[in-house]
Amino acid sequence: MSGMDSKVEAVKKEYQERADREVAIGARLQARNSRENIDDLLLPIGPATGTLVSTLIQEMKARAILEVGTSYGYSTVWLAEATDGIVTTLELHPRKVEYARTQIAKARLAEFVDFKLGDALETLRELPGPFDFVLLDLWKDLYIPSFDLIYPKLADGALVVADNMLHPERARPDANRYRARVREAAGMTTVLLPVGHGIELSRYR
């Protein structure tokens, strides 16, 4: 294992240990169908989805990667380690960005990540594209407006991965609306995969 690989794995382990500590808190919030304090939780895509998106990026040699919803940077690590291009990652909360920056630096991946702080929809309007690979993982009611802004900026052959299509249960109505929207978009082929929390994997043309 190279020095960079060992740093990346150490950061992933740190993230997983935090996620494990927060499982019970997340379960209580879901049981109450509450968003209270939810921004304090990592809520990661998990290693199965992380491994899949990393593999897809490597296989397609994606260089222009867009992440909508940095959160604390867990998925950003998986994206950045898989490319020699740039991951443009969008997040609303400054404290999350600072945490993610620290973790990305510890993993020695800072040169591959461009953090954009602010409202995701406003930022998406400004980004030029084209994008080879997109990961959607923010509030589920924002999936459709985010997709509508991203869709005209997809490169031929681009992949779009949307997380939380099956879990948590409270997100299912928004997830189903998103899946219907992707299916009606010209040039998109798409499939629901029971990986992690459930992902919609969509390809443009």
C-alpha positions in Angstrom: 0.0 0.0 0.0 1.4 3.4 -1.0 1.7 6.2 1.5 -1.4 8.0 0.0 -3.4 4.8 0.1 -2.6 4.3 3.8 -3.6 7.9 4.6 -6.9 7.4 2.7 -7.7 4.2 4.5 -6.9 5.8 7.9 -9.4 8.6 7.2 -12.0 6.1 6.0 -11.6 4.2 9.3 -12.0 7.4 11.3 -15.2 8.2 9.4 -16.5 4.7 10.0 -15.8 4.8 13.7 -17.8 8.1 13.9 -20.6 6.6 11.9 -20.8 3.6 14.2 -21.0 5.8 17.3 -23.9 7.8 15.7 -26.1 4.8 14.7 -28.3 4.9 17.8 -28.8 8.6 17.5 -29.8 8.4 13.9 -32.2 5.5 14.7 -34.0 7.6 17.3 -34.4 10.6 14.9 -35.8 8.3 12.2 -38.2 6.7 14.7 -39.5 10.2 15.5 -39.4 11.3 11.8 -37.4 14.2 13.1 -34.7 16.4 11.4 -33.7 17.8 14.8 -29.9 17.8 15.2 -29.6 15.7 12.0 -27.0 18.1 10.6 -24.8 17.0 13.5 -24.7 13.4 12.2 -22.3 12.0 9.5 -25.1 10.0 7.7 -22.5 8.5 5.2 -23.3 6.7 2.0 -21.5 3.7 3.5 -18.6 1.5 2.3 -20.7 -0.5 -0.2 -21.9 2.6 -2.1 -18.5 4.2 -1.6 -16.7 1.2 -3.2 -19.2 1.2 -6.1 -18.9 4.9 -7.0 -15.1 4.7 -6.7 -15.0 1.7 -9.0 -17.3 3.3 -11.6 -15.2 6.5 -11.6 -12.0 4.5 -12.1 -13.5 2.3 -14.8 -14.9 5.2 -16.8 -11.8 7.3 -16.1 -14.0 10.2 -15.0 -12.2 13.5 -14.5 -15.0 16.1 -14.0 -16.9 14.9 -10.9 -19.7 16.7 -9.2 -20.9 16.0 -5.6 -24.0 17.8 -4.6 -24.0 17.6 -0.8 -20.5 17.3 0.8 -21.8 17.0 4.3 -18.7 16.0 6.4 -16.7 14.7 3.4 -17.1 10.9 3.7 -18.2 10.4 0.1 -15.8 13.1 -1.1 -12.9 10.9 0.0 -14.2 8.0 -2.1 -14.7 10.2 -5.1 -11.3 12.0 -4.9 -9.3 8.8 -4.4 -10.7 7.4 -7.7 -9.8 10.2 -10.0 -6.8 12.2 -11.3 -9.3 15.0 -12.2 -11.3 17.3 -9.9 -14.2 16.6 -7.6 -16.3 19.8 -7.3 -18.3 19.4 -4.1 -21.2 21.6 -2.9 -22.2 22.3 0.7 -24.3 24.8 2.5 -22.8 24.7 6.0 -19.4 26.2 6.7 -18.6 23.9 9.7 -19.2 20.8 7.5 -16.9 22.2 4.8 -14.1 22.9 7.4 -14.4 19.4 8.8 -14.4 17.9 5.3 -11.3 20.0 4.3 -9.4 18.7 7.3 -10.2 15.1 6.5 -9.4 15.5 2.8 -6.1 17.1 3.7 -5.3 14.2 6.1 -6.0 11.8 3.3 -3.6 13.8 1.0 -6.4 14.4 -1.6 -6.7 18.2 -1.3 -5.4 18.7 -4.9 -8.3 16.7 -6.3 -11.1 18.6 -4.5 -12.7 22.0 -5.1 -15.1 23.0 -2.3 -18.0 25.3 -3.2 -19.7 26.8 -0.1 -23.3 28.0 -0.5 -26.8 27.1 -1.7 -26.5 24.1 -4.0 -29.1 25.3 -6.5 -27.5 28.8 -6.8 -24.0 27.2 -7.3 -25.3 24.7 -9.9 -26.7 27.5 -12.0 -23.1 29.0 -12.1 -21.1 25.8 -12.8 -20.3 25.4 -16.5 -19.8 21.6 -16.7 -19.7 19.3 -18.5 -19.7 16.6 -15.8 -18.6 13.0 -16.2 -19.9 11.7 -12.9 -22.4 13.1 -10.4 -23.3 12.1 -6.9 -26.5 13.5 -5.5 -26.8 13.3 -1.7 -28.6 16.3 -0.1 -32.1 16.9 1.1 -34.3 14.6 -1.0 -36.8 17.3 -2.0 -33.9 19.1 -3.8 -33.0 16.1 -6.0 -35.3 17.1 -8.8 -34.4 20.8 -9.0 -30.7 19.8 -8.7 -31.1 17.2 -11.5 -32.8 19.7 -13.7 -29.9 22.1 -13.4 -27.3 19.3 -13.9 -29.0 17.5 -16.8 -28.0 20.1 -19.5 -24.4 19.9 -18.3 -23.9 16.2 -18.5 -21.1 14.9 -20.7 -22.0 12.1 -23.2 -21.8 8.8 -21.2 -22.0 10.6 -17.8 -23.2 8.7 -14.8 -25.5 10.1 -12.1 -25.8 8.3 -8.8 -28.6 9.4 -6.4 -28.4 8.0 -2.8 -31.2 7.1 -0.3 -33.6 5.7 -2.8 -34.8 3.0 -0.4 -33.8 4.2 3.1 -34.7 6.0 5.2 -38.4 5.3 4.7 -39.4 9.0 5.1 -37.4 9.9 2.0 -39.2 7.4 -0.2 -41.8 9.7 -1.7 -39.2 12.2 -2.8 -37.0 9.4 -4.0 -39.8 8.0 -6.1 -40.5 11.4 -7.6 -36.9 11.8 -8.5 -36.7 8.3 -10.1 -39.8 9.2 -12.2 -38.2 12.5 -13.3 -35.0 10.8 -14.4 -37.0 8.2 -16.4 -38.7 10.8 -18.4 -35.5 12.7 -19.3 -34.4 12.2 -22.9 -31.2 10.2 -23.3 -31.3 8.8 -19.7 -31.2 5.1 -19.0 -31.5 4.3 -15.3 -31.8 1.4 -12.8 -32.5 1.1 -9.0 -29.8 -0.8 -7.2 -30.2 -2.2 -3.7 -26.7 -1.1 -2.6 -26.3 0.7 0.7 -29.3 2.8 1.3 -30.5 2.2 -2.3 -29.1 4.1 -5.3 -30.5 5.2 -8.6 -27.7 4.7 -11.2 -28.4 6.7 -14.4 -26.5 7.0 -17.6 -26.8 9.8 -20.1 -26.8 8.6 -23.7 
